[in-house]
Amino acid sequence: MPATLFCLHALGSSSEEFALLRSRLAGTVDLVGIDLPGSGSSPAASGTTVEEMAQLVERAIGRSGATEWGLIGHSMGGKVASVVAGRTIDGSNGLFGLRAVVLLAASPLSPEPMAEERRADMIGWAADGAIGPDEAETFVAANTDATLPPESHAMAVHDVQRADPHAWTDWLERGSREDWSTTIAPNPAPALVLAGAEDGDLGPDAQRTLNLPHWPNGEFDVVPGAAHLLPWEQPDAVAERIRSFWERRVAPSPVVPAATARVIASPRVSARTRGLLAARALPDDPDAAPRALDADQLTTLRAVARVVVPQPDAHHVDLALRVDAQLAAGQGDGWRPDGLPADLDAYRAGLDALRDDAAVSDDHLSTVLDAVTAGEHTPATGPFDAEQLRAWAEDAGVDLVKQWVAHPATMAAIDYDGFANGGDGVRKQGFQLLGAGQREAWEPTGVAR
């Protein structure tokens, strides 16, 4: 079943702007549009601050029951999407299942760049009530590189005219100026950041400097023949970029089963634990460069991982890449086998010793690792003797297995739910209610203890 991408639209637009993308991406992902307050069919009364819009989106995602989902945020919707994604990855909004984020000419978490003269003109359009047809035509023309096809043009103009004037003004005067850049931490989720080649304030330069740095696992592309209204202007090009991104970066990774995802999203799990599990469940980047090891050592470690922890080819965790990140961060379990150097030096020496064997085949490497485990394989080169290589291989195997078990999909496979230990706040669980001189509610008062 395809994942769901919740789509958050631009100022002066509605969920209708994603109709062309929805038909083109059918079978890859399901697109579900959400009308933000004061747009489309959503009244402005539900609140027009970024916080209120984010809460509306979070409630909609929660009500949907989706357990494998992503976000598409266009312009104004991009700022809201970045807030929702950030609060999902830190566990604070109670959601779980985020796989990736797509940003289309997105407003950044920092104040949106906008010429003050143009801001004043646009605010003036709504000063006396609903935006008129001439102003709506002007807005669409200013945000497109070429005239849209008649049906798309009519819908884009209609959306501007039906925008609630208070919501329109609130975004221009306040929402676009809100600064969330110090509130929402950089997000490790895979992200696709797209810009229209002919866009102005939110074009390629703005996306590179204001949005992309927030996404350390993000990638950037420019769509030719488009300005700001990307979903209307170049639906084929945008859809193809989203499809390629999803199939390459997201689809190959394991999906946490729905039942487990719902438990993680429940009050039984603390926000901190939910955030840790959300980050662990994110897809690995198959093209990521190693941070601690060199490229050959990472290739060898991936071969070792295939032997030590076999996984399905179609959906696998890149255990070697995760161990490399662990090494780069200087993290570990605090234990080091006697006679070995520091973790990173030990890994480099051990992997260099196995490089030639790993290059032959996984079956050959498996036989070699059996000999290493028995202490019967002395490396031809390098600083390790047979006992040191055995000790390192044992330690590396533990690291790889730990990374595998730490993934929420693995926890579901082995039926582990120890993370659901009561959530935040006061825990009304067993041992808090037991103690000398205390009674359970069901006990009669005359019973001696």
Order of alpha helices (4+ residues) and beta strands (2+ residues): beta-alpha-beta-alpha-beta-alpha-beta-alpha-alpha-alpha-alpha-beta-beta-alpha-alpha-alpha-alpha-alpha-alpha-alpha-alpha-alpha-alpha
